[in-house]
Amino acid sequence: MLGLAVCYWAVLAMLSDRYGFHRDELYFIEAGRHPAWSYPDQPPLVPLLARASTAVFGETITAMRFPAALLASAGVVVAALTARELGGDRRAQVWTAAAYAVSPFIAGTGHTLFTVSVDLLACTALVWLSVRWARTRAPGAFAAAAAVTAIALQTKYLVAVLLFALVAGMLIAGPREVPRPAALWAGAAVALTAAPALLWQHAHGWPQARMVSAIASGGDFSGRPGLLPHQVILAGLLTSPLWVYGLVRLFRSPLLRPYRFLGWAFLILNAVFLVTGGKPYYLAAMWTVLWAAGSAELPGRVPWSARAAPPVFGAAGVLTAVMVLPVFPVEWLAGSPQHDNSAITETVGWPELVAEVARVRDTLPPAERPLATIVTANYGEAGAIDLYGGRHGLPSAHSGHNGYRYFRTPTSDGPTIFVGLDDAHGETYLRRFWGEVTAAGRIGNAAGVVNQERGRRVWICREPLASWPRLWPRLARLGMSAPARASRGV
């Protein structure tokens, strides 16, 4: 499996510097410069990881994405280990690892550094360790699971829901015995590591809870009705039948009876995320064990599957590359199958956005230029200006979006250059805060890619209706990205 993992890493690394940074990566760079116990939208680990990588290798795309590729490749190994724990032979291990590698969602997390890039590996490892503990009852597996949980809690809080589902599955189907002293010590250790971030959340009014509500109301992936269909798409159209089969076999196979709790855990997670409006990829850590269960059972029941597997996995790999990896020249992107994949389209146009902001700044009277304050509608725009603005002589950007609102607060009395918001509602929104609002520029990109930024305006705002200490809290907003319609607020 190491050979497959190394090849997977090589492919991801080779493609890592195509196009540009994703908006989340731009945010992580700046968040890493402002270390904190937590942020409104995430615990501290990923910004620290981004800061460490760019500090060692430089603030380059390759440096930013090195950890993501490494984590995804490690997941290939964990996938094979999961199949082995379920009793799968070498073929089952290869199938499981291959299904993991060619999953569109997983490949995307390996190409770009997201919080889920770390969370996915941690949660997949937690599921593997739960299988190992169920098979061996080894205290070491229990202790390792606690350590992995502690790491996951520094990335996203979703691991708590996964733990709930695994424990509930064990209560329903067994095994029910838990080493009580070990559980007590493990729980205490996990609580201790999570305490600083939770205390920060408490001190700031639990913004993470409001983020959950904002995400649930976002309507991505067709909302609640899209939870299961989009799992099929994200896991891979050609390999999803294998995990569906694995789910069935977990409930029907005598050999997999000791691991039936995993099937229940998957069903419980689906129920929880249907109720709460969770995203389909929140269940990605469970796909691996379902692929493993299917791979362990399918060859013995469907003999021709062994002949069909290589072309299926090969075709799935090609399809994944075409759909989620930057394999097209950027000038072809707008007409490619990836034209509506935001994980790709949001990596195009950032230097051009910064150049347009600089052009607008240069239209100001010379006396006003040094006094101008730049405020953006979302953290991606702010991160781009902070990364690329130095070459244009731009000052640091400000944004009320998520954690950026805590990085710095505007103080200048000069004009404000506001970046983002659309034509239809931008002026109406901005006039809540400034008496004079003028559209002065428009964001675009040479590739003609339609993304969140294209077509939005750069505004010049004067005559503030209140001081910055009063305006700034009103410009704060929690959410996945800035709203397309300014009337919703920033």
C-alpha positions, 0 to 999 in steps of 0.5 A: 500500500505504501507504493500506491500512497506514494504514487498518489502523493506524487500526482497530487504534488505534481498538480499542486501549483496549478491555478492559484490559492483557494480562498480558504488557503488565503484565510489560513495564511493570515490566520496563521499570522494571528495565532489564537486558541480558536477562531469563530469558524474553526479550532486552531490546528489548520491555520497553525499547520499552514503557518508552519508549512509556509514558514519552512517552505515559503508562502507558495501554493506548493508549500501550502498544499504539501500537508494536504497531499501528505494527509490524503496519501496517509489516508490511503494507507489507513484505508488498507489497514481498515480492510485488513482489520475487517479480515480482508485479504490483500485484494480487499486492501488494494480495492479499499485503498484504490476506492479511497484514492479515486474518490472525487471528494477525497482527491479534492481534499488532497489537492487543496488544504481545507480543514476537512483535509486534516479532519478526514484523516483523523476521523478515518483513523478513528473509525479504523481504531474502533474496528481494531479495538472491536477485534482485539480489545487492545488498550493501545487501540483505545488510547490511540483513538483518544489521541486521534480524537484530541487532534481532530478536536483541534481541527473541527468539532464534527468528530464529537458527532462521529464518536456519538454515532460509534458509541451509539452503534456499539450500544445497539449491536455491541461490543458493549464492554469498555475499559472503564479506567481507560475510558476515564483517562482518555476522556479526561485527556481529550477534554483537557486538550479541547478546553482552551478552544472551548473556553475561547468559544465561550468567551466570544459567545459561541460563534461556532454554534452560529456557524453551524446554523449558517452552514445548515441554512446555506442550501449547498448540495440541494439541502437535506434531500441531497444528503444521500445522492451527493454522498454517492457523487462525492464518494464516486459514482463508480465506486459508491456501489461498493460502499452501499454493498458494504453497508448491506453486508455489515448487517447481513454477513456472519463474518462481519457480525462483530462490526455491525455497530459500524452500519448502525453508526453510519445510519445514525450519522445520516439521521443526525445530519438530516435533522441538523442540515449537515453536509454530505461529506460529513460522513466521508470518514465512514465511506472507507470502512464501508468500502472495506466491508464491501471489498472483503465480501464481494469477491467471494459472492460475485466471482467476476468482480475481480476482473471488473475491478481494475477497469472500474477503478481506472475509469473512476480515477480518470473521471475524478481527475477530470472533475476535481483536479486542475488538469486543464489549462486555465484558459480552458477552465470556463468551458471544462467539466470543472466550470462549476466546481467552486473548489477549482474556480475559487482558485482563479483570479486573485492577483487580478482582483488585487490589481483592480483594487490597486487601480481604484486606489490610484484614482483617489486624490494623491492626498487621500491614497495613504489614508485609504482603508480597504475593507472586503466582503469576505476573507478570501478577498482580504487574504488575497490583498494581504498576500499580493497587495505588497507588490502594489503598495496596498495596505493590509486589508480588513474584513468582518467575515469570520475570524478576519474581524479579530485580526485588525480593526480599521482606524483611518479617517480617510476614504474606504475602498470596499471590495465585493458585493454586487451591483443590485444591492451593494450600494443599498447595503453600503449606504447604511454605513456611509453617506457617499458610495460610488462604484469605482471598479469591477472584478474579473479574470482573464480566463473568463471563469465564473466564480464568486468574485467575478462581476462584483464591484469595488466601491469608494465610500466616504462620509461614514455615518458612525465611527469605526468602533461603532461600525465594525461590529455591524460589519461582522458576519459569520458564514461560509463566504460573503453573501451573493446578495448584499441585502443579507448583510456582511 
